[in-house]
């Protein structure tokens, strides 16, 4: 089965949970998050870096993630980078999202006739 690109409306409502799942593995900056989404999505998720920053801001404002400036690469060229990490509240939200996703897949799969 070929991998079809997923973007736009198909991602709306899921991107927050996907970002939380990426940050569960390790703290990351925006570009790393985009690359991890592409990698873990087996190339089906194509996002521009600018797409995730409003989502990161919402997650940070909600207390689901925290951000700190990465000063570890002092001789690095270019702008400083923010590194995002999951909070306890974010970990709980991710667990809730996973439960909701499983229920969603089960219900929709039952309607469409797919086996899960």
N, C-alpha and C positions, 0 to 999 in steps of 0.2 A: 504494500500500500504506500503510495507516495505521500509525502508530507505537504499539506496545503498551508500556505501562509495564513496566520491568524492575526488580525489587526483591527483597529477602530472599534466599532460597536461590539464586536465579538469579545473584546477584552474589557470593555467597560463594566465595572462592577466586580471584576476579578483581579485587576492589577494590584490593588492594595494587598490582597492575600498573597499574590505571587511574590511581591516584594518582601513581605514578612517572611515567607518561606525561604527566600534567598538569604535574608539576613539571619535566619535561624542557624545556618551553616557557619557563617563568619561575618564579622563587620566588613563593610565594603563601601567604596565611594560610588557615585552615580554611574560612571562609565563601567565599572566592574559589575554593577547590578544589571545593566543592560546586556553586557556580554554573557553573564551567567544565565539570564533569562533566555537568550538566544541558544546557548549551549544546552541547558537543561530542557529547553523546549524543542530540541533536535532541529533547530533551524526554522521552526514554524512561527516563532514569535519574532517579529521584526519591529523594533522600537527605535525611535530616535532618542538620543540622550535627553533632549529637552522635554520629551513627553513625560518622563518620570519625575521631574523636579517638582511640579505642582502636587503630585501624589506624595512624594517624600515630605513636602512641607505640611500637608494635611496630616500625615501619619505622625510627624513630629509634634504638631500642635495638639493632637489628640493624646499625646503621651505614649504612643505605641512604639516609637523608636526615639533614639537620642542621636544627636550629631555632635561631633567635635572636629576641630580643625586638625588635619594631619601635618604635624611639624617634623615627622621622622625623616623626611627626605629633604634636608636643608639645601643640598646642591641641585635639587630638581628644578628644571626650567618650567615656566608657565605658572598659572594661578595656583594658589593653595587649594587643597581639596578637603571637602568635608567627608568624614567617614561616619557612616550610619551604623547603628547597632540596635538590636531588639531589646526592649524593656520587658519586665515581667508582665506588664499589662499587654504588651504586644504578643508575648508568648501565649497568654490566655486567649487573646483575640484570634490568633492563628489556629489554636485548637478548636475554637468555636467555628471558625470558617471551614475547617476540614470536616467537621461533623455536618454542617449545613451542605457542603459540597457532596458528601456521600449520600445524603438524603435526596438532594436534587438529582444526582445521577441515577439513583434507584427509581425515583418517580418518573423521570423523563425516559429512562431505559424501558420501564414497564409500558409506557405509552407507545414508544417507537418500536417496541418488540426486540430491543437489543438485549443481549445477555451481559451481565456485569460480573 
